[in-house]
Amino acid sequence: MLEVGAGSGVVTRELADRIGPADRLDVVEINPHYVRMLDTALRTEFALSAVADRIALHEVSVLDAPLEPRYDVVVSGLPFTNFEPEQVRALLDRHLELLVPGGHLTFFGYLGTQRARALVSGPTESRRHRAAMEVEREFVERYGLGRSTVWWNLPPAHVWHLRAPAAEDR
């Protein structure tokens, strides 16, 4: 498994609970503050330290990470709509590239962000946000398996599930 954009490690902890004896979790986080937090947690929290030998923490952008395309699952916590559309495309391409054919990509997006951006930002930021969402939508239409909604999250979030294309379709 690969987790991209782990932040403080909320999802990392959930993934660690699911690691089997032969599994490995690579965690990519670019923010040094979060990397230090996760590194400490891997040594001090019982649930994480119990599987720490199967978790590798990488302080780097996923775009620059020297990772091989070998993952069955990629879980991304990156806030795609905060990036420029070209960056969103590069990030989603990279996520899919790191999966084995037929592997699964999961990422989320908060509900209501478009409306909120329109209220608090100017037209330029609102257009950038819409364009980033459009790139997400292209990937969902091409590779999507479906979505679920996490209503108890604040704000609620859609969770998108995509499948990497077969080798001959890449």
C-alpha positions in Angstrom: 0.0 0.0 0.0 1.0 3.6 -0.6 -0.4 6.6 1.3 0.2 10.0 -0.3 -0.2 13.1 1.8 -0.5 11.5 5.2 -0.7 14.7 7.2 -1.0 14.0 10.9 -1.6 10.3 10.2 -5.3 9.7 10.7 -5.5 7.5 7.6 -2.1 6.1 8.3 -3.4 4.6 11.6 -6.4 3.1 9.8 -4.1 1.5 7.2 -1.7 0.3 9.8 -4.6 -1.6 11.5 -5.0 -3.5 8.2 -1.4 -4.4 7.5 -0.8 -8.1 7.4 2.4 -10.0 8.1 3.5 -9.9 4.4 2.2 -6.3 3.7 4.1 -3.1 3.4 2.9 0.5 3.7 4.9 3.3 2.2 3.9 6.8 3.4 4.8 9.9 1.4 4.5 13.2 3.1 6.3 16.4 2.0 5.7 18.5 5.1 8.6 18.1 7.6 6.4 18.8 10.6 4.0 16.0 9.8 6.9 13.7 9.0 8.4 14.3 12.5 4.9 13.7 14.0 4.6 10.4 12.1 8.1 9.3 12.9 7.5 9.8 16.6 4.2 8.0 16.4 5.8 5.0 14.7 8.1 4.7 17.7 5.7 5.6 20.6 2.1 4.6 19.7 1.5 1.0 20.4 -0.7 0.3 17.3 1.8 1.9 14.9 5.0 0.6 16.6 3.7 -2.9 16.4 3.9 -2.7 12.6 6.6 0.0 12.2 8.9 -2.5 10.6 6.5 -2.7 7.7 6.0 1.0 7.3 8.4 3.3 5.4 8.1 7.0 5.8 9.3 9.2 2.9 9.7 13.0 3.2 9.3 13.9 -0.4 6.7 14.9 -3.0 5.1 11.9 -4.7 6.2 13.4 -8.0 9.8 13.1 -6.9 9.7 10.0 -4.8 11.9 7.1 -6.1 9.0 4.6 -6.0 8.4 1.7 -8.3 5.0 0.9 -9.8 4.2 -2.0 -7.5 1.3 -0.9 -5.3 -2.1 -2.7 -5.1 -3.6 0.3 -3.3 -2.8 4.0 -3.2 -4.7 6.1 -0.8 -4.3 9.9 -1.3 -5.0 12.6 1.2 -3.8 15.4 -1.1 -6.2 18.3 -1.4 -6.3 18.3 -5.2 -8.5 21.3 -5.5 -5.9 23.4 -3.8 -3.4 22.8 -6.7 -3.2 24.2 -10.2 -5.0 22.0 -12.7 -1.7 21.0 -14.4 -0.4 19.8 -11.0 -3.6 17.9 -10.3 -3.2 16.1 -13.7 0.5 15.3 -12.9 -0.4 14.0 -9.4 -3.3 11.8 -10.5 -1.2 10.4 -13.4 1.6 9.6 -10.9 -0.8 8.0 -8.5 -2.1 5.7 -11.2 1.4 5.1 -12.6 2.5 3.7 -9.2 -0.3 1.1 -9.2 -0.1 -2.4 -10.6 -2.6 -2.9 -13.4 -6.0 -3.2 -11.8 -4.8 -1.6 -8.6 -7.1 0.8 -6.7 -6.7 4.5 -6.0 -8.8 6.1 -3.4 -8.9 9.9 -2.8 -11.4 12.3 -1.2 -12.8 15.7 -1.8 -14.9 17.8 0.5 -18.5 18.7 -0.3 -19.4 22.3 -0.8 -15.9 23.6 -1.5 -16.9 25.1 -4.9 -19.7 27.2 -3.3 -17.4 28.2 -0.4 -14.6 29.3 -2.7 -17.1 31.4 -4.7 -18.2 33.2 -1.5 -14.8 33.9 0.0 -12.4 34.1 -3.1 -12.2 36.2 -6.1 -13.2 35.0 -9.6 -9.6 34.0 -10.5 -9.4 31.6 -7.5 -12.9 30.3 -8.2 -12.0 29.5 -11.9 -8.8 27.8 -10.8 -10.7 25.7 -8.3 -13.3 24.7 -10.9 -10.6 23.8 -13.4 -8.9 21.5 -10.7 -12.2 19.9 -10.1 -12.7 19.3 -13.8 -9.3 17.4 -14.0 -10.5 15.3 -11.0 -13.8 14.6 -12.9 -11.9 13.5 -16.1 -10.0 10.9 -14.1 -13.1 9.7 -12.3 -15.0 9.4 -15.6 -12.1 7.5 -17.2 -11.0 5.2 -14.3 -13.8 5.5 -11.7 -15.4 2.6 -9.9 -17.7 4.7 -7.8 -17.8 6.9 -4.8 -19.0 6.9 -1.3 -19.9 9.8 1.0 -18.6 10.2 4.6 -21.3 12.3 6.2 -19.8 12.3 9.7 -16.7 14.0 8.5 -16.6 17.8 8.9 -17.0 18.9 6.3 -18.6 15.8 4.7 -16.4 14.2 2.0 -16.9 12.2 -1.2 -14.5 9.3 -1.4 -13.6 8.4 -5.0 -12.5 4.9 -6.0 -10.5 4.5 -9.3 -8.9 1.5 -10.9 -5.5 1.6 -12.7 -5.8 0.6 -16.4 -4.4 -2.7 -17.7 -0.8 -2.5 -18.9 -1.8 -2.4 -22.6 -4.1 0.6 -21.9 -1.5 2.8 -20.2 
